[in-house]
């Protein structure tokens, strides 16, 4: 089971009921597995662009200043959360 150990940059605890496994996110968004890490990033960026009409970009050898993969991951997480767990109003 998931622990309540502080994680990440902000050192915040993530309660188990709030945790979404990355595989669940990919499954919810119908994202196929890429050939490697860079392939996975590119596929997720393309999926988020497709869902929301965005122009996020990802280049294999580009810097973080150029790439929008973190933004795509954040949008994917929230989208999957809504799909799997619903909103507070439900």
C-alpha positions in Angstrom: 0.0 0.0 0.0 1.1 3.6 -0.4 2.8 5.3 2.5 2.2 8.8 3.8 5.8 9.7 3.5 6.4 13.3 2.2 7.3 13.2 -1.5 8.3 15.6 -4.2 9.6 19.1 -4.2 7.0 20.4 -1.8 7.4 17.5 0.6 3.7 17.0 0.9 2.0 13.8 2.0 -0.3 12.1 -0.5 -3.2 10.2 1.1 -3.8 6.8 -0.5 -7.3 7.8 -1.6 -5.8 10.7 -3.6 -3.1 8.6 -5.4 -3.5 7.8 -9.1 -1.1 5.3 -10.5 0.5 6.4 -13.8 -0.9 3.3 -15.5 -4.4 4.3 -14.4 -3.9 7.7 -16.0 -2.7 6.2 -19.3 -5.6 3.7 -19.3 -8.2 6.3 -18.6 -6.9 8.5 -21.4 -6.5 5.5 -23.8 -2.8 6.3 -24.2 -0.7 3.5 -25.6 2.8 2.7 -24.3 5.7 4.2 -26.3 8.9 2.5 -27.2 10.8 4.3 -24.5 10.6 7.2 -22.0 10.8 9.8 -24.7 8.1 8.0 -26.7 5.8 8.0 -23.7 6.3 11.7 -23.2 5.6 12.5 -26.9 2.5 10.3 -26.9 1.0 12.0 -23.8 1.7 15.5 -25.1 0.0 14.5 -28.4 -3.0 13.1 -26.5 -3.5 16.2 -24.4 -3.2 18.4 -27.5 -5.8 16.2 -29.2 -8.2 16.3 -26.3 -8.0 20.0 -25.6 -6.9 21.6 -28.8 -3.6 22.7 -27.4 -0.2 23.2 -29.0 2.0 21.7 -26.3 5.4 20.5 -27.6 7.9 17.9 -26.8 11.3 17.3 -28.5 13.6 14.4 -27.4 16.8 16.5 -27.1 15.2 19.8 -26.2 15.5 21.6 -22.9 12.8 22.0 -20.2 12.3 25.5 -21.4 11.2 24.2 -24.8 9.2 21.1 -23.7 5.7 21.1 -22.3 5.6 17.5 -21.1 5.3 18.5 -17.5 2.2 20.6 -18.3 0.8 17.7 -20.3 1.3 15.3 -17.4 -0.4 17.7 -15.0 -3.4 18.1 -17.4 -3.5 14.3 -17.9 -3.5 13.7 -14.1 -6.5 16.1 -13.6 -8.4 14.7 -16.6 -7.9 11.2 -15.3 -8.9 12.2 -11.8 -12.2 13.7 -13.2 -12.8 10.6 -15.3 -12.1 8.0 -12.5 -13.1 9.8 -9.3 -15.6 12.4 -10.4 -15.9 15.9 -9.0 -16.8 17.1 -5.5 -20.3 18.0 -6.7 -21.2 14.4 -7.5 
